[in-house]
């Protein structure tokens, strides 16, 4: 976020998007392909692994999937945090004006969001390995819920800082939990199809 804000001082937003696209093509894609080629565990299915599917998973259709209360509940929990964060970002100017906060301060709080998202994204992998995503998943939405309450009831801009950090925690946890929950519940082969 800090780099983007600094670039926006000197360049138009279209030029910043172009710079971001170049970074992805020149740096991220080659780095990713280099790392994936060197690691055998990135290739699916792993050699020698024979996972037997149950008859329930073999007969899982879209109709059965969407009629499952577990799937629809989990899907809502997966979709709500990004929806809330997008809405908050779209209307942060109106919220800042209503509460009397400075926009520059709110923009600076995005750093807290980014830091918490990275930290909790890494933590989510360890938590998933230790406890399983299905056990932790029902609680992953709590940080953003607490953050929204902070925005509602705290009048200082500190409430917004708490919201950004807690939203980053939820979205960081969700980045791993969202993939793991489907694989744990329905099996890796069904998810990979």
C-alpha positions in Angstrom: 0.0 0.0 0.0 2.8 2.5 0.8 4.5 1.9 -2.6 1.2 2.4 -4.4 0.4 5.6 -2.5 3.9 6.9 -3.4 3.5 6.0 -7.0 0.1 7.7 -7.2 1.8 11.0 -6.1 3.9 10.9 -9.3 1.8 9.0 -11.8 -1.8 8.7 -12.9 -3.7 5.6 -11.7 -3.6 4.1 -15.2 0.1 4.3 -15.2 0.3 2.7 -11.7 -1.8 -0.2 -13.0 0.6 -0.6 -15.9 3.5 -0.6 -13.5 1.8 -3.3 -11.4 1.1 -5.4 -14.5 4.8 -5.1 -15.5 5.9 -6.2 -12.0 3.6 -9.2 -12.2 4.9 -10.2 -15.6 8.6 -9.5 -15.1 9.1 -10.5 -11.5 6.2 -12.6 -10.0 5.4 -15.0 -12.9 9.1 -16.0 -13.5 9.6 -16.4 -9.7 6.5 -18.5 -9.3 7.3 -20.8 -12.2 10.9 -21.2 -10.9 9.7 -22.2 -7.5 7.0 -24.5 -8.7 9.3 -26.4 -11.1 11.8 -27.0 -8.3 9.2 -28.5 -5.9 7.6 -31.8 -6.7 4.8 -31.4 -4.1 3.2 -28.6 -6.3 2.2 -31.1 -8.9 -1.1 -32.8 -8.6 -1.7 -35.7 -8.1 1.5 -36.6 -6.2 3.1 -39.8 -7.6 2.3 -43.0 -5.7 -0.7 -41.5 -3.9 -3.9 -43.4 -4.4 -6.8 -41.7 -2.6 -10.0 -43.8 -2.7 -13.1 -41.7 -3.1 -16.3 -42.6 -1.2 -19.5 -43.1 -3.1 -20.8 -39.9 -1.6 -18.0 -37.9 -3.2 -18.3 -39.7 -6.6 -22.0 -38.9 -6.8 -21.7 -35.2 -5.6 -23.4 -33.1 -8.2 -24.0 -29.3 -8.3 -27.6 -29.8 -7.3 -26.6 -31.8 -4.2 -23.8 -29.4 -3.4 -26.0 -26.3 -3.5 -28.8 -28.0 -1.5 -26.3 -28.8 1.3 -26.8 -26.5 4.2 -23.1 -26.9 5.1 -22.0 -25.8 1.7 -24.3 -22.8 1.5 -23.4 -21.7 5.1 -19.7 -22.0 4.4 -20.1 -20.2 1.1 -21.7 -17.3 2.9 -18.9 -17.1 5.4 -16.4 -17.1 2.6 -18.1 -14.4 0.6 -19.1 -11.9 3.4 -15.6 -10.6 4.5 -14.4 -9.6 1.0 -17.9 -8.1 0.4 -17.7 -6.1 3.7 -14.1 -4.9 3.0 -15.0 -3.8 -0.5 -18.0 -1.8 0.7 -15.9 -0.3 3.5 -13.2 0.8 0.9 -15.8 2.2 -1.5 -17.5 4.3 1.3 -14.5 5.1 3.5 -14.5 8.7 2.3 -18.2 9.2 3.3 -17.5 7.4 6.6 -14.4 9.6 7.3 -16.5 12.7 6.5 -19.3 11.6 8.8 -17.0 10.7 11.7 -14.7 13.7 11.2 -11.6 11.6 10.4 -8.8 12.6 8.0 -8.6 10.5 4.8 -4.8 10.6 4.8 -4.9 8.9 8.3 -7.3 6.3 7.0 -5.1 5.6 4.0 -2.2 5.0 6.3 -4.1 2.4 8.2 -4.1 0.2 5.1 -0.5 -0.7 6.1 -2.0 -2.3 9.3 -4.4 -4.2 7.0 -1.6 -5.5 4.9 0.6 -6.5 7.8 -2.1 -8.3 9.6 -3.2 -10.1 6.4 0.3 -11.4 5.8 0.8 -12.5 9.4 -2.6 -14.2 9.7 -2.2 -15.8 6.3 1.0 -17.5 7.5 -0.6 -18.4 10.8 -3.6 -19.9 9.0 -1.4 -22.5 7.4 0.0 -23.6 10.8 -3.5 -23.6 12.4 -4.9 -25.7 9.5 -2.2 -28.2 9.8 -2.6 -28.5 13.6 -6.3 -28.4 14.1 -8.0 -28.7 10.6 -9.8 -25.9 8.7 -13.2 -27.4 9.5 -12.7 -26.8 13.3 -11.3 -23.3 13.0 -13.4 -22.0 10.0 -16.5 -21.1 12.1 -14.4 -18.6 14.1 -12.4 -17.0 11.3 -15.1 -14.3 10.8 -14.9 -13.0 14.4 -12.0 -10.5 13.9 -13.9 -8.6 11.2 -17.1 -8.6 13.2 -15.2 -7.1 16.2 -13.6 -4.6 13.8 -17.0 -3.4 12.5 -18.2 -2.9 16.1 -15.0 -0.8 16.7 -15.9 1.4 13.8 -19.5 1.8 15.1 -18.7 2.6 18.7 -15.3 4.2 18.8 -15.4 7.8 17.7 -11.7 8.3 17.2 -9.8 7.1 14.1 -8.3 4.4 16.3 -11.6 2.5 15.6 -10.7 2.5 11.9 -7.2 1.3 12.6 -8.6 -1.6 14.6 -11.1 -2.4 11.8 -8.3 -2.5 9.2 -6.1 -4.7 11.3 -8.9 -7.1 12.3 -10.2 -7.2 8.7 -6.7 -8.0 7.6 -6.6 -10.9 10.1 -9.9 -12.3 8.8 -8.9 -12.0 5.2 -5.5 -13.5 5.9 -7.0 -16.5 7.7 -9.6 -16.8 5.0 -7.0 -17.0 2.3 -6.0 -20.5 3.5 -9.1 -21.6 5.2 -11.2 -21.1 2.0 -9.2 -23.6 0.0 -8.7 -26.1 2.9 -12.3 -26.2 3.9 -13.5 -27.5 0.6 -10.7 -30.0 0.3 -11.3 -31.3 3.8 -15.0 -31.5 3.4 -15.3 -32.9 -0.2 -11.9 -34.3 -0.9 -8.9 -33.1 -3.0 -9.9 -35.0 -6.1 -13.4 -33.5 -6.2 -12.1 -30.0 -5.6 -9.4 -30.4 -8.3 -12.0 -31.3 -11.0 
